[in-house]
Amino acid sequence: MKLGQISTYALHHSLQSQTQSVQKQLNTANQEMLSGRVSDIGKSLGGQTSQFVDMESQIGFLDQIASLNGLLGTRLTAMQTAMGSMVDATNSFMQNVSAAVGGNIERTTLKALGEQLTGALSQALNTSFNGEFVFSGINTDQKSLIDFSSAEGAAARSMVETSFQTHFGFPPSDPAAENITKTQMEAFIDGPYSDLFDDANWSTVWSGTADRGMRSRISQREIVENPVTATDGGFREALSAAVLVEVFSDSAIGGGALEAVADRGFKLAATSVGNLANSQGNLGVMEQRVDDAKQRLSLQKDVLTTHVEELVGIDAYEAATRINQLMISLEASYAATSRLQGLSLINYL
C-alpha cells in the first residue's frame, strides 16, 4: 500500500480556509442577531422579494406621514393656544369697556383698553411655527395682522380717520366733532366704519392672509384643509372693536358719540367672542381628525411590520445557538492551527 504525503503547509492552508469560512458565518450570524433579520434578503425570499420591498416602501410612507402629522399637531396646538389668548383678551376688553357705556370711564383709560386689545390680537394672530405664520393660510410668509399701534399701522389709522372725515366733513380732531350725536356716530360705525373691515380692505390694509387654509395629507387617502385663518369674522370683529375704541376715545367727539363708541365696541367684542369660539371648535374638529389618523397609521404600520417580520425575521434563540456553535468551531480551528504551527522536525531529531 502506498501512503500519500501530506505536508504541514497543506494542513495549515486547509485550517486557514476553514477558519475564514467560520469567521464569515459568525459575522453574518452576529449581523442577523443585531438586526433581527436575515442578512441576504434576496437569497432568503427569492420570488417574494418584491413583496418585501413593497411593504418596506409602505412602512416608509406611513412613517413620513406620521412625522408630518406630529408637526401638524404641534401647529394646531399653537393655534389653539393663540386663540385662547385672544378670547381672554377680548373678554377682558368687554368687561372693562362696559363701564364706559354709562360714561363711567376716563378717555385715556378707554384708549388704553383699545391699545391693549390691538396689541394682543397682533401678537396672537402673528404666532409662527417653523418660521411660518400659522394664521395666514397658504401665505405662510405674510404677517396675519398688522400692529395697529405701531408705525406699521399708520396707513390703516389714516384710512379710519379719512373715513370719518369723508362722512362728517371734518377730521376726528376738529372741535366740531364734539357736536356729533350718539345716533350720528352709530350710523357712521355701522356704515362707513364697518366697511373698513370688509374682504377687500382686510386683504390689502389689515392682513396678508390668504382666503385658503393650508392643506395637509394626514393619511394615505385623506387630505384636510385648515379651517381657521385670520380672515375669519371673529378676528375682524375683535380688531374692529379695538381700533374703534383706540382711535375715537382719543378724538374730539362728545360724550354721546363716545358712548356710542363704547357701546358698539362692546357689542362687536361680544359677537367676536362667539365667532372665535366657533373657530376654536372647527379647529378642534381638525385636531380630532389628525389624532384619529395617527391611530390608523399606527395600526397599519403594525400590520405591515408583522408581515415583514414573518418574511425576513429570525428566531433569536436559534440565532444565539448558532452563534455559540460557530464560536466553538472557531475556537477549535484556532487551537488546531496553533498546534500545527508548533510541529517541527527539529522536535524529533
C-alpha positions as CSV (number, residue, x, y, z in Angstrom):
1,M,0.0,0.0,0.0
2,K,1.3,3.4,-0.9
3,L,0.8,6.3,1.5
4,G,0.3,9.9,0.1
5,Q,2.4,12.7,1.5
6,I,0.6,15.4,3.5
7,S,2.6,18.4,4.3
8,T,2.1,20.8,7.2
9,Y,1.6,23.5,4.7
10,A,-1.4,21.8,3.2
11,L,-2.9,21.2,6.6
12,H,-2.2,24.8,7.6
13,H,-3.8,26.1,4.4
14,S,-6.9,23.9,4.9
15,L,-7.3,25.1,8.5
16,Q,-6.9,28.7,7.4
17,S,-9.6,28.4,4.8
18,Q,-11.9,26.7,7.4
19,T,-11.2,29.5,9.9
20,Q,-12.1,32.2,7.4
21,S,-15.3,30.4,6.5
22,V,-16.3,30.2,10.1
23,Q,-15.5,33.8,10.7
24,K,-17.6,34.9,7.8
25,Q,-20.5,32.8,9.0
26,L,-20.1,34.2,12.5
27,N,-20.1,37.8,11.2
28,T,-23.3,37.1,9.3
29,A,-24.9,35.4,12.3
30,N,-24.0,38.4,14.6
31,Q,-25.4,40.8,12.0
32,E,-28.7,38.9,11.8
33,M,-28.8,38.7,15.6
34,L,-28.5,42.5,15.9
35,S,-30.9,43.4,13.1
36,G,-33.4,40.6,13.8
37,R,-33.5,39.9,10.1
38,V,-31.8,37.5,7.6
39,S,-28.7,39.1,6.1
40,D,-29.3,38.2,2.5
41,I,-33.0,39.0,1.9
42,G,-33.0,38.3,-1.8
43,K,-31.4,34.9,-1.3
44,S,-33.8,34.1,1.5
45,L,-37.1,35.3,-0.1
46,G,-36.5,34.6,-3.8
47,G,-39.7,35.4,-5.6
48,Q,-41.2,37.1,-2.5
49,T,-38.5,39.8,-2.5
50,S,-40.8,42.2,-4.4
51,Q,-43.5,41.8,-1.8
52,F,-41.0,42.6,0.9
53,V,-39.8,45.7,-0.9
54,D,-43.4,46.9,-1.4
55,M,-44.2,46.6,2.3
56,E,-41.0,48.3,3.3
57,S,-41.9,51.2,1.0
58,Q,-45.4,51.4,2.5
59,I,-43.9,51.5,6.0
60,G,-41.6,54.3,5.0
61,F,-44.5,56.3,3.5
62,L,-46.5,55.8,6.7
63,D,-43.6,56.9,8.8
64,Q,-43.3,60.1,6.7
65,I,-47.0,60.9,7.1
66,A,-46.8,60.2,10.9
67,S,-43.9,62.6,11.2
68,L,-45.8,65.3,9.3
69,N,-48.8,64.7,11.5
70,G,-46.7,65.2,14.5
71,L,-45.7,68.7,13.2
72,L,-49.3,69.4,12.2
73,G,-50.5,68.5,15.7
74,T,-47.9,70.9,17.2
75,R,-49.0,73.6,14.7
76,L,-52.7,73.2,15.6
77,T,-51.9,73.3,19.3
78,A,-50.0,76.6,18.8
79,M,-53.1,78.0,17.0
80,Q,-55.5,76.8,19.8
81,T,-53.2,78.5,22.4
82,A,-53.2,81.7,20.5
83,M,-56.9,81.7,20.0
84,G,-57.4,81.1,23.7
85,S,-55.3,84.1,24.5
86,M,-57.4,86.2,22.0
87,V,-60.7,85.1,23.6
88,D,-59.3,86.0,27.0
89,A,-58.1,89.4,25.8
90,T,-61.4,90.2,24.1
91,N,-63.4,89.1,27.2
92,S,-61.3,91.4,29.4
93,F,-61.9,94.2,26.9
94,M,-65.6,93.7,27.0
95,Q,-65.8,93.7,30.8
96,N,-63.8,96.9,31.1
97,V,-65.5,98.8,28.2
98,S,-68.9,98.0,29.6
99,A,-68.2,100.6,32.3
100,A,-67.8,103.3,29.6
101,V,-71.3,102.7,28.2
102,G,-72.7,104.7,31.0
103,G,-69.9,107.3,30.8
104,N,-68.1,105.9,33.9
105,I,-64.6,105.7,32.5
106,E,-61.8,108.1,31.5
107,R,-61.0,108.6,27.8
108,T,-57.3,107.8,28.5
109,T,-58.3,104.5,30.2
110,L,-60.6,103.7,27.3
111,K,-57.9,104.4,24.8
112,A,-55.5,102.1,26.7
113,L,-58.1,99.3,26.6
114,G,-58.2,99.6,22.8
115,E,-54.4,99.6,22.5
116,Q,-54.1,96.5,24.8
117,L,-56.5,94.6,22.6
118,T,-55.0,95.6,19.3
119,G,-51.6,94.6,20.7
120,A,-52.9,91.2,22.0
121,L,-54.6,90.4,18.7
122,S,-51.4,91.3,16.7
123,Q,-49.2,89.2,18.9
124,A,-51.5,86.2,18.9
125,L,-52.5,86.2,15.2
126,N,-48.9,86.5,14.2
127,T,-48.0,83.3,16.0
128,S,-45.4,81.4,14.0
129,F,-44.3,77.8,13.8
130,N,-41.1,76.7,12.0
131,G,-40.8,80.2,10.6
132,E,-44.4,80.2,9.2
133,F,-47.3,82.4,10.3
134,V,-49.9,79.8,11.3
135,F,-53.0,82.0,10.8
136,S,-52.0,83.3,7.3
137,G,-53.4,80.3,5.3
138,I,-51.3,79.4,2.3
139,N,-49.5,82.8,2.6
140,T,-47.3,81.5,5.4
141,D,-44.6,84.1,4.8
142,Q,-47.0,87.0,5.3
143,K,-48.0,88.5,8.6
144,S,-51.5,87.7,9.7
145,L,-52.2,91.1,11.2
146,I,-50.5,94.5,11.2
147,D,-49.5,96.1,14.5
148,F,-52.0,98.9,14.5
149,S,-50.5,100.8,17.4
150,S,-47.0,101.0,15.8
151,A,-45.7,102.8,12.7
152,E,-46.8,99.7,10.7
153,G,-50.4,100.7,11.3
154,A,-50.1,104.3,10.0
155,A,-51.9,103.5,6.7
156,A,-54.8,101.8,8.5
157,R,-55.1,104.6,11.0
158,S,-55.1,107.1,8.2
159,M,-57.9,105.1,6.4
160,V,-60.0,105.2,9.6
161,E,-59.6,108.9,10.1
162,T,-60.2,109.6,6.4
163,S,-63.4,107.6,6.5
164,F,-64.6,109.7,9.4
165,Q,-63.7,113.0,7.7
166,T,-65.4,111.9,4.5
167,H,-68.6,111.0,6.4
168,F,-68.8,114.1,8.7
169,G,-66.9,116.7,6.7
170,F,-64.1,117.3,9.3
171,P,-61.4,115.2,11.0
172,P,-61.8,113.5,14.3
173,S,-59.6,116.1,16.0
174,D,-61.7,119.0,14.8
175,P,-63.7,120.8,17.6
176,A,-66.8,120.4,15.5
177,A,-66.7,116.7,16.3
178,E,-68.0,117.5,19.8
179,N,-71.4,118.1,18.4
180,I,-71.8,114.7,16.8
181,T,-74.7,112.9,18.4
182,K,-74.9,109.3,19.6
183,T,-77.2,108.4,16.7
184,Q,-75.0,110.0,14.1
185,M,-71.9,108.2,15.5
186,E,-73.8,104.9,15.5
187,A,-74.7,105.4,11.8
188,F,-71.0,106.0,11.0
189,I,-69.9,103.0,12.9
190,D,-72.5,100.7,11.3
191,G,-71.8,102.0,7.8
192,P,-68.5,103.5,6.6
193,Y,-66.5,102.3,9.6
194,S,-67.8,98.7,9.2
195,D,-66.8,98.7,5.5
196,L,-63.2,99.3,6.5
197,F,-63.1,95.6,7.6
198,D,-64.7,94.1,4.5
199,D,-62.8,91.5,2.4
200,A,-61.1,94.0,0.1
201,N,-59.8,96.2,2.8
202,W,-58.9,93.3,5.1
203,S,-56.6,91.7,2.5
204,T,-55.0,95.0,1.4
205,V,-54.7,97.0,4.6
206,W,-55.0,94.9,7.7
207,S,-53.7,91.4,6.8
208,G,-51.6,89.4,4.3
209,T,-53.7,86.3,5.0
210,A,-54.9,84.2,2.1
211,D,-58.5,83.0,1.8
212,R,-57.4,79.4,1.6
213,G,-56.1,77.5,4.5
214,M,-53.1,75.1,4.5
215,R,-53.8,71.6,3.2
216,S,-52.2,68.6,4.7
217,R,-52.2,64.9,4.0
218,I,-52.9,63.1,7.3
219,S,-53.3,59.5,5.9
220,Q,-52.9,57.6,2.6
221,R,-56.3,58.8,1.3
222,E,-57.2,61.8,3.5
223,I,-56.2,65.4,2.9
224,V,-57.6,68.1,5.2
225,E,-57.6,71.9,5.0
226,N,-57.1,74.1,8.0
227,P,-60.5,75.7,8.6
228,V,-59.1,78.7,10.5
229,T,-57.3,81.7,9.1
230,A,-57.0,85.4,10.1
231,T,-59.8,86.2,7.6
232,D,-62.4,84.7,9.9
233,G,-65.1,87.0,11.2
234,G,-64.2,86.7,14.8
235,F,-60.8,88.2,14.3
236,R,-62.1,91.1,12.2
237,E,-64.8,91.9,14.8
238,A,-62.3,91.9,17.7
239,L,-59.9,94.2,15.8
240,S,-62.8,96.4,14.7
241,A,-63.9,96.9,18.3
242,A,-60.3,97.6,19.5
243,V,-59.5,100.1,16.7
244,L,-62.8,101.8,17.2
245,V,-62.2,102.4,20.9
246,E,-58.5,103.2,20.5
247,V,-58.9,105.9,17.8
248,F,-62.1,107.6,18.8
249,S,-61.5,107.8,22.6
250,D,-58.5,110.0,21.6
251,S,-60.6,112.3,19.4
252,A,-62.7,115.4,19.9
253,I,-66.1,113.7,19.9
254,G,-68.5,114.5,22.7
255,G,-69.9,112.3,25.4
256,G,-72.9,111.0,23.4
257,A,-70.7,109.9,20.5
258,L,-68.2,108.4,22.9
259,E,-70.9,106.4,24.5
260,A,-71.8,105.1,21.0
261,V,-68.2,104.1,20.5
262,A,-68.1,102.2,23.8
263,D,-71.5,100.6,23.2
264,R,-70.6,99.4,19.6
265,G,-67.1,98.3,20.8
266,F,-68.7,96.2,23.5
267,K,-71.2,94.6,21.0
268,L,-68.5,93.9,18.4
269,A,-66.3,92.3,21.0
270,A,-69.3,90.1,22.2
271,T,-70.0,89.0,18.7
272,S,-66.3,88.3,18.2
273,V,-66.1,86.0,21.2
274,G,-68.9,83.9,19.9
275,N,-67.3,83.6,16.5
276,L,-63.9,82.9,17.9
277,A,-65.4,80.0,19.9
278,N,-66.8,78.7,16.7
279,S,-63.4,78.9,15.0
280,Q,-61.9,77.1,18.0
281,G,-64.5,74.3,17.6
282,N,-63.7,74.0,13.9
283,L,-60.0,73.7,14.7
284,G,-60.8,71.1,17.3
285,V,-62.6,69.0,14.7
286,M,-59.4,69.1,12.6
287,E,-57.3,68.1,15.6
288,Q,-59.5,65.1,16.3
289,R,-59.2,64.0,12.6
290,V,-55.4,64.2,12.9
291,D,-55.5,62.2,16.1
292,D,-57.7,59.6,14.5
293,A,-55.4,59.4,11.5
294,K,-52.4,58.9,13.8
295,Q,-54.1,55.9,15.4
296,R,-55.0,54.4,12.0
297,L,-51.5,54.9,10.7
298,S,-50.0,53.2,13.8
299,L,-52.3,50.2,13.3
300,Q,-51.5,49.9,9.6
301,K,-47.8,50.1,10.3
302,D,-48.1,47.4,13.0
303,V,-49.8,45.0,10.5
304,L,-47.2,45.7,7.8
305,T,-44.3,45.3,10.3
306,T,-45.7,41.9,11.4
307,H,-45.9,40.7,7.8
308,V,-42.3,41.9,7.1
309,E,-41.0,40.1,10.2
310,E,-42.8,36.9,9.1
311,L,-40.8,37.1,5.8
312,V,-37.4,38.1,7.0
313,G,-37.4,37.8,10.7
314,I,-35.2,35.3,12.6
315,D,-35.6,33.3,15.7
316,A,-33.5,34.9,18.4
317,Y,-33.0,31.6,20.3
318,E,-31.9,29.7,17.1
319,A,-29.6,32.6,16.2
320,A,-27.9,32.6,19.6
321,T,-27.5,28.8,19.5
322,R,-25.9,29.1,16.0
323,I,-23.5,31.8,17.2
324,N,-22.4,29.6,20.1
325,Q,-21.8,26.7,17.8
326,L,-19.8,28.8,15.4
327,M,-17.7,30.2,18.3
328,I,-16.9,26.6,19.4
329,S,-15.9,25.7,15.8
330,L,-13.8,28.9,15.6
331,E,-12.0,28.2,18.9
332,A,-11.3,24.6,17.8
333,S,-9.9,25.8,14.5
334,Y,-7.6,28.3,16.3
335,A,-6.4,25.6,18.6
336,A,-5.7,23.2,15.7
337,T,-3.8,25.9,13.9
338,S,-1.8,26.7,16.9
339,R,-0.8,23.0,17.4
340,L,0.0,22.7,13.7
341,Q,2.3,25.7,13.9
342,G,4.2,24.0,16.7
343,L,5.1,21.0,14.6
344,S,8.7,20.8,13.6
345,L,11.2,18.0,12.6
346,I,13.6,19.5,15.0
347,N,11.4,18.2,17.8
348,Y,12.1,14.6,16.5
349,L,15.8,14.8,15.9
